[in-house]
């Protein structure tokens, strides 16, 4: 799988980097690299897993109140 580069932002409140990726071509463990200058990338030991998209095949019951109980 060729590298996929996506922009990230830093969230001061949670002290986390946040990024969104398009659907990935495979599922499983993902290596994450971070760069501050778009030239020097460093591999980080993060536990990131890609999952297959979720598909809803049916819901039950098929009808009910609009606002819950």
C-alpha positions as CSV (number, residue, x, y, z in Angstrom):
1,X,0.0,0.0,0.0
2,X,1.5,3.3,-1.0
3,X,1.7,6.1,1.6
4,X,-1.4,8.2,2.2
5,X,-0.7,11.8,3.4
6,X,-3.5,13.7,5.1
7,X,-3.5,17.0,7.0
8,X,-3.9,17.0,10.7
9,X,-4.8,19.7,13.3
10,X,-3.8,20.0,16.9
11,X,-6.7,20.2,19.4
12,X,-5.5,22.2,22.4
13,X,-8.5,21.1,24.6
14,X,-7.8,17.4,24.2
15,X,-4.0,17.7,23.5
16,X,-4.5,15.5,20.4
17,X,-3.7,15.5,16.8
18,X,-6.9,14.9,14.7
19,X,-7.0,13.8,11.1
20,X,-9.6,12.2,8.8
21,X,-8.7,9.7,6.1
22,X,-10.7,8.5,3.1
23,X,-11.7,4.8,3.1
24,X,-8.5,2.7,3.1
25,X,-8.0,-0.2,0.7
26,X,-7.4,-2.8,3.5
27,X,-8.3,-3.4,7.1
28,X,-5.9,-4.1,10.0
29,X,-3.0,-2.4,11.8
30,X,-1.9,0.9,10.3
31,X,1.5,2.6,10.6
32,X,1.3,6.3,11.4
33,X,4.0,8.8,10.6
34,X,4.0,12.4,11.7
35,X,5.9,15.3,10.2
36,X,6.1,19.0,11.0
37,X,7.8,20.1,7.8
38,X,6.3,17.7,5.1
39,X,9.9,16.3,4.6
40,X,11.1,14.4,7.6
41,X,8.6,11.7,8.7
42,X,8.9,9.8,12.0
43,X,7.1,6.5,12.7
44,X,5.1,6.6,15.9
45,X,4.1,3.5,17.9
46,X,0.4,4.2,17.8
47,X,-2.4,1.6,17.9
48,X,-4.4,2.5,14.9
49,X,-6.7,0.0,13.2
50,X,-8.7,0.3,10.0
51,X,-12.0,-1.4,9.9
52,X,-14.3,-2.2,6.9
53,X,-17.2,0.2,6.4
54,X,-20.3,-0.7,8.3
55,X,-23.4,-1.7,6.3
56,X,-26.9,-1.8,7.9
57,X,-29.0,-4.6,6.4
58,X,-32.1,-4.2,8.5
59,X,-33.6,-2.5,11.5
60,X,-36.2,-3.7,13.9
61,X,-38.8,-2.6,14.6
62,X,-39.6,-1.1,11.2
63,X,-41.7,1.7,12.8
64,X,-42.2,3.5,16.1
65,X,-42.6,6.9,17.7
66,X,-40.7,9.8,16.1
67,X,-39.3,11.0,19.4
68,X,-38.4,7.9,21.3
69,X,-40.5,6.7,24.3
